[in-house]
């Protein structure tokens, strides 16, 4: 029982840290790619005017 709980505790902590860091990082990267490509999210690219 103890053997199964020991490796499980650090695993959950590591997973939480990775998600907390990758969460905003992935969002910023996605936004940067969209802006660089010139997607519909960028108001600067107004081809209508």
Helices and strands as residue ranges (DSSP letters): H 2-37
